[in-house]
Amino acid sequence: MRSSLIYLISALSVVFWAADAKALSLCGTLKQGEVLIGHGALSKSVTLDGKTYPVNKDGDFLLVLGRDAPSKVTLSVDGKNYDLAVAKQDWDIQSIKGVEQRKVTPLAADEAEILREQKDVKEALTTVDTDNQSWQDGFVLPIDGTISGNFGNQRIFNGIPKSPHTGTDIAATEGSEVKAAGNGKVLLSGGNYFYGGNMVIIDHGLGLQTIYMHLQKATVKKGDEVKKGDVVGLVGKTGRATGPHLHWGASFNNIRFRPHSLLEAKQCIILESKD
């Protein structure tokens, strides 16, 4: 009788553990400009405020809260709706002087180069490879250095207001090695673009990419498979830059977010449906 009771308790423990393991959860910070990692979905996709995102075979998925995300969003998973309160971020204003004026107010002759850059970057950042699950292997900082510009800042170049900053600037010595933040496939390399200079974009799957701009040169080529920590380029000051630094960016389904949140999405909450 005692052994049967122990077996029953053990069996129930397994059942409850399995139920908890399947509970719908979100990891990350519910704040503007952050990436979120979801677990426990049963369907092949989820929606956030009506926009659909893929789910992998393990029930894992990615979401992003854009720089200007509203104070409340609705996540729909497996026929249930979840209201998520999004904290507001206080974005700084950053004034940058000494920029080549042509990079602030381009000439008509620059239009073709700007369009080439926009086309190539958009093509890379709209790639959604559901077979690539490299993002699950985690991420590291691509280079050590001083943060000289934060994601989301309102940028003012030579006194002229421009669009908010789409990445994080990390100042470092010119020629320093820049490493891949995570495992993935190179979608774009080089280019010497008008704004981004020499650039590398790495795909980590499910529509998630990381971006490395203003490189002195890229050391990988399009189509290369890279591992977390592999050198992908050298710090430079190409494109619209006043000094050597890495612009590290991150994008999910062509929505930019604070790249450091890839390193910080560890605290998780269990979601409760409003239905």
PEWOFEN-V872554 format. One record per residue. N is the residue number from 1. RES is the residue in one letter. OMEGA is omega in whole degrees, 0 to 359 (none if undefined). D_CENTER is the distance of its C-alpha to the mean C-alpha in Angstrom with 2 decimals. Layout:
BEGIN
N;RES;OMEGA;D_CENTER
N;RES;OMEGA;D_CENTER
END
This chain:
BEGIN
1;M;180;55.60
2;R;181;53.56
3;S;179;51.68
4;S;180;51.00
5;L;178;49.63
6;I;180;47.33
7;Y;180;46.10
8;L;179;45.50
9;I;180;43.54
10;S;180;41.42
11;A;179;40.82
12;L;179;39.81
13;S;179;37.42
14;V;180;35.67
15;V;181;35.53
16;F;177;34.06
17;W;180;31.49
18;A;179;30.45
19;A;178;30.23
20;D;182;28.00
21;A;181;25.78
22;K;180;25.39
23;A;180;24.78
24;L;182;21.76
25;S;175;19.31
26;L;179;15.96
27;C;182;14.25
28;G;183;12.41
29;T;178;13.55
30;L;184;14.79
31;K;179;14.10
32;Q;176;12.86
33;G;184;9.37
34;E;173;8.19
35;V;179;6.53
36;L;178;9.73
37;I;181;11.23
38;G;179;14.57
39;H;171;17.70
40;G;178;21.12
41;A;180;20.95
42;L;181;23.98
43;S;183;23.36
44;K;180;21.31
45;S;174;19.06
46;V;176;18.21
47;T;176;18.04
48;L;185;16.53
49;D;175;18.95
50;G;179;20.25
51;K;187;17.17
52;T;178;17.10
53;Y;183;14.45
54;P;176;15.66
55;V;180;16.79
56;N;186;17.61
57;K;180;21.17
58;D;181;20.70
59;G;181;19.68
60;D;180;16.05
61;F;179;13.30
62;L;174;9.83
63;L;175;9.72
64;V;173;7.98
65;L;184;10.33
66;G;182;10.34
67;R;184;11.98
68;D;179;15.30
69;A;179;15.10
70;P;184;18.74
71;S;177;20.40
72;K;175;20.78
73;V;181;18.98
74;T;177;20.50
75;L;178;19.04
76;S;182;21.44
77;V;175;21.75
78;D;176;24.89
79;G;179;26.94
80;K;181;26.26
81;N;181;24.61
82;Y;176;22.86
83;D;181;22.66
84;L;176;19.82
85;A;184;20.50
86;V;179;17.63
87;A;179;18.40
88;K;178;18.54
89;Q;176;16.92
90;D;183;19.39
91;W;180;17.92
92;D;170;19.98
93;I;183;21.88
94;Q;178;21.76
95;S;182;24.71
96;I;180;24.55
97;K;178;27.88
98;G;178;29.21
99;V;176;26.88
100;E;188;28.80
101;Q;179;29.98
102;R;178;29.44
103;K;178;25.64
104;V;177;25.97
105;T;185;28.52
106;P;176;28.43
107;L;177;31.69
108;A;181;32.52
109;A;181;32.66
110;D;188;28.92
111;E;183;27.97
112;A;180;27.93
113;E;178;25.57
114;I;178;23.13
115;L;178;23.31
116;R;179;22.77
117;E;181;19.53
118;Q;181;18.30
119;K;183;19.46
120;D;181;17.93
121;V;179;14.41
122;K;179;14.64
123;E;180;16.01
124;A;187;13.18
125;L;174;10.40
126;T;176;12.71
127;T;176;13.26
128;V;181;13.26
129;D;183;14.88
130;T;177;15.95
131;D;180;18.01
132;N;180;15.27
133;Q;183;14.29
134;S;183;13.10
135;W;181;10.05
136;Q;181;12.98
137;D;176;14.22
138;G;188;11.90
139;F;177;10.45
140;V;177;12.44
141;L;184;12.60
142;P;179;13.24
143;I;174;16.25
144;D;179;18.47
145;G;181;19.52
146;T;177;20.00
147;I;182;17.38
148;S;178;18.93
149;G;183;16.56
150;N;174;14.07
151;F;174;11.21
152;G;179;13.14
153;N;169;16.49
154;Q;184;19.11
155;R;175;20.10
156;I;182;23.82
157;F;179;24.88
158;N;178;28.62
159;G;182;29.26
160;I;180;27.56
161;P;178;24.75
162;K;182;21.68
163;S;177;18.38
164;P;181;15.97
165;H;185;13.84
166;T;180;10.41
167;G;177;9.30
168;T;178;11.20
169;D;179;14.48
170;I;181;16.05
171;A;180;19.74
172;A;180;21.43
173;T;179;24.59
174;E;181;24.70
175;G;178;24.71
176;S;182;22.74
177;E;175;20.78
178;V;185;17.02
179;K;176;15.69
180;A;181;13.08
181;A;180;10.51
182;G;176;11.04
183;N;178;13.43
184;G;183;13.10
185;K;181;14.82
186;V;179;15.04
187;L;182;14.85
188;L;180;15.92
189;S;177;17.93
190;G;175;20.22
191;G;188;21.40
192;N;186;22.44
193;Y;185;21.05
194;F;181;22.59
195;Y;187;19.73
196;G;183;17.15
197;G;175;19.98
198;N;192;19.45
199;M;172;15.91
200;V;173;14.13
201;I;182;11.27
202;I;178;10.67
203;D;180;10.19
204;H;176;9.55
205;G;178;11.09
206;L;181;11.23
207;G;180;9.31
208;L;177;5.99
209;Q;169;6.03
210;T;191;5.97
211;I;182;8.63
212;Y;188;11.83
213;M;176;14.43
214;H;182;18.07
215;L;170;19.05
216;Q;172;22.76
217;K;173;22.36
218;A;180;20.18
219;T;176;21.68
220;V;178;20.23
221;K;181;20.89
222;K;180;19.43
223;G;180;19.80
224;D;171;19.75
225;E;182;18.47
226;V;176;17.04
227;K;176;16.93
228;K;180;14.95
229;G;176;16.85
230;D;177;18.36
231;V;181;19.05
232;V;179;17.41
233;G;180;18.95
234;L;180;20.85
235;V;179;20.19
236;G;179;21.92
237;K;179;22.51
238;T;182;22.43
239;G;181;21.66
240;R;182;21.58
241;A;179;21.80
242;T;180;24.65
243;G;183;24.27
244;P;177;22.54
245;H;173;18.97
246;L;167;15.52
247;H;179;12.98
248;W;181;9.68
249;G;176;6.81
250;A;183;3.20
251;S;173;4.07
252;F;184;5.50
253;N;177;9.23
254;N;172;9.31
255;I;182;8.14
256;R;177;6.40
257;F;182;5.43
258;R;186;6.68
259;P;180;5.23
260;H;179;8.35
261;S;174;7.70
262;L;181;6.57
263;L;192;10.15
264;E;185;11.74
265;A;185;11.29
266;K;180;14.87
267;Q;187;17.21
268;C;175;18.04
269;I;173;20.33
270;I;183;22.60
271;L;176;22.56
272;E;183;25.91
273;S;176;26.65
274;K;181;28.52
275;D;none;30.58
END
